[in-house]
Amino acid sequence: MTTVAALEEGTDSPYALSHLDALESEAVHIFREVAGEFERPVILFSGGKDSIVMLHLALKAFAPAAIPFSLLHVDTGHNFPEVIEYRDRTVDKHGLRLHVASVQDYIDRGVLKERPDGTRNPLQTLPLTEKIQSEKFDAVFGGGRRDEEKARAKERVFSLRDEFSQWDPRRQRPELWNLYNGRHAPGEHVRVFPLSNWTELDVWQYIDREDIELPQIYFAHEREVFKRSGMWLTAGEWGGPKDGETVEKRLVRYRTVGDMSCTGAVDSDAVTLDQVITEIAASRLTERGATRADDKLSEAAMEDRKREGYF
């Protein structure tokens, strides 16, 4: 088959990209677009799998040069120790600059108050938005994906935020032919989502292909947990377990990583990447739908927080 015929056929072409290659190419293009269009971009980096993949893509986009962005983490104070250790080790390995916005600092100063349920994820918005304003970041990369949650499914790759960091769905701009409009007024900024078109399965397959290291809590391990609202939560200083909630040791892993108070583990014996990929391929629930209590506060919990300035 000739090259032209192969291209027309769209199958055996030597130039055809796999779906992972196409997703990678799109993300690299987005990183380079932002680098050329904005003055002070920053990457949200929590040490979770999506932000790890996002950083890997950024490193690829600018190799062999250093990435022209710093990192930002909103630390709730209730993070998994394994994830914080991974975050700090990664920053040191690549010689990156890390900004940390601490929820605990805001609580200590009396600006924020602890919630009765102990979860701090909803308290992240103010530290995040004030850090963006104080550092004058004009583009903020996030690892959100459209398959995670219905509010995220509505958001564009370039998502304009007003001077209060709030999201207005009516101000979403068209992105035809992968053309991104980053124009914004003084005080506004743009949230950028290079993984918008990825699925959870894509992320895991890419991690496998690229041999990307992850925190070990993403793989099956024994952990002391207790059941609340149908989820296995880790006991901790944040206020769990309550009376009547029994702690037991189970073989679990985490599909997503956030605040310990609202991130549930799933029963699993998947200890390798191949086993995790097989498990994800058979799942009919997104990781946020299955394991994030903060998304279950109301039917519109995520959209409400996005309107306030959250990711």
C-alpha positions, 0 to 999 in steps of 0.5 A, a space after each residue: 500500500 502506498 503512503 498516500 493510500 495508507 493515509 486515505 485508509 487511515 489504518 496502516 499509515 506509518 504516520 498514524 498516531 496512537 490515541 495516547 500519542 495524539 493525547 500527548 501531542 495535544 497536551 504538549 501543544 497546550 503547554 507550549 501555547 501557554 508558554 508563548 502567550 502568558 507571562 506567569 503560568 504555574 502548574 498545580 501539583 499535588 502529587 496525585 496521578 493527574 498532576 504527575 502526568 501533567 508535570 511529565 508532559 510539561 518536562 517533555 514539552 520543553 526538554 532539554 530545557 527546564 520547564 518555564 513554570 513553577 509549581 503550586 500546591 494548596 496544602 490542606 494539612 490533611 494530605 497523605 504523608 506518602 503523597 507529600 513525600 513524593 511531591 517534595 522528592 519530585 521538586 528536588 529531583 527536577 530543581 523546580 520551585 514550589 509555592 505552597 498555599 496552606 489551609 492550616 495557616 488560614 485556620 490559625 489566623 482565624 480567616 477560615 474555620 474548620 467544618 463540622 465534618 472535618 473535611 478541608 477540601 472546600 476550604 482550599 478555594 480562598 488560599 488558592 485564589 489569594 495565592 494566584 492574586 498575590 503571585 500574579 499568576 495569569 495562567 494556572 494549569 490544572 489536571 482536571 478531566 472531562 470524564 471525572 465529573 459533569 461540571 468539569 465536562 462543561 469546561 473548556 481547555 482555556 477557562 477564563 476566570 474573573 478578577 475574583 477567580 470565579 467561573 462563569 459558564 456563559 463566558 466559555 469561549 469556543 475552541 474550534 480547531 484547537 485554537 485557544 483564546 487566552 485574552 484576559 483583562 488585568 486581574 483576570 486569569 485563565 485556568 488551563 486543562 491539558 488533560 481535558 480530553 483524557 480518561 482515567 484509563 488513558 492516564 493509567 495507560 500513559 503512566 504504564 507506557 512512560 514508566 512514570 513513578 507514582 506514590 505507592 498508595 495508588 497500588 493495593 496495600 494493607 491499611 487501617 480504614 473505617 466505613 463512612 457513607 459507603 467509603 473506606 476512609 483513613 483514620 486521622 487527626 481530622 476527626 475520624 472515626 466517630 463513635 460507632 465507626 469501627 476501624 479495620 485492616 483491609 487490602 485497599 488502594 486509592 484511585 484519586 488522592 485528595 484530603 484524607 477526610 474526604 478521599 475514600 479507598 477502594 477494595 483492591 488486590 491490584 499491585 501492578 500497573 497491568 492489574 490496575 489498568 484491568 481494574 479501571 477498564 472494568 469499572 463503571 464509576 469515575 474515580 471521583 464518583 466512587 471515592 470523593 465525599 466532597 463531591 457528594 455534598 450536593 448535586 452541584 457541589 463541584 460546579 458551586 465550588 468552581 463558581 467560587 474559584 475552585 478547580 
